[in-house]
Amino acid sequence: MTAIPATTVANLRALGGTPLRCGRSVRSGQLFRSGSLDRLDPDADPAVAALAIRTVVDFRTAAERIARPDRVPPGGRLLLADVLADRVAADRMPVAARLKQVLADPVLAERELGGGRAQALFADTYRGFVTTSSARAAYGAFLNEVADPESGPLLFHCTAGKDRTGWAATIVLTLLGAEPETVEEEYLAVNPAVRQAFAPLVEGYIAQGGDPETALAVIGVAPEYLAAALDEVDARYGTMEKYVHEGLGVPAAAIERIHERLAG
């Protein structure tokens, strides 16, 4: 859970080195998370080029990909895993996939998100990460890719690199045996980078009369968002392992390979 200096990749972090139980840690150089890669320029970011990313998993919607297409590192392959496809098909695009549009109109934002509604909507979105068919398919495909020894080093991302990406990191770290406090710490660690990236948008929103609390609820992550998804896993499956195996359809052999590849 280390930030990597980069000028063209937003919110780039390494999961390597994250502590696990029994004195172990996530093996370095294999798994990375970030925001979108539409501005990726390996020549301008030697640190990024040195990661030698072989696989990119993109959790964004089709509309997000069209608006800001990924620039995949040379020699890399791209896997599309649209977490929110079911929500989009039902005309229920979550706030997490339209941050800029929402914050561009304070009147609309306060009507949709003010008075604590933002927190409730994000909690519902996170529960959907566990329950919707498109999310289960997306996260299942992601984990099967992580299990493949030919896929690494692997980078996974959404637009801001905080919600869909944060849940993916939570799944992997919990599966590998990280303590709940460690998982939450890694999840929340993206907040400074995300808030910095969206600072101009937030400042404009507040200048137009928007409520700062609403803006912060939208652009950041909070413990209650993650708790909503974890509670859903507990209620439906009992353990993260059963969620991954039964809910996401990841074979036991693939789960074992994830442990072998990433638990150092």
Protein Blocks (a to p, Z undefined) as FASTA:
>chain_A
ZZcddfkbghiacfehpacehhiacdehkaccdddfklgcfklmmmlmmnopabdcdfbd
fklmmmmccdddehiacddddfklmmmmnopacfklmmmmmmmmmklmmmmmgghlmmmm
mmmmmmmmmmpmklmmmmmmmmmmmmpmklpccddddfkommmmmmmmmmmmmmnopafk
lmmmmmmmmmmmmmmmmmmmmmmmmmnopafklmmmmmmccfklmmmmmmmmmmmnopak
lmmmmmnopafklmmmmmmmmmZZ
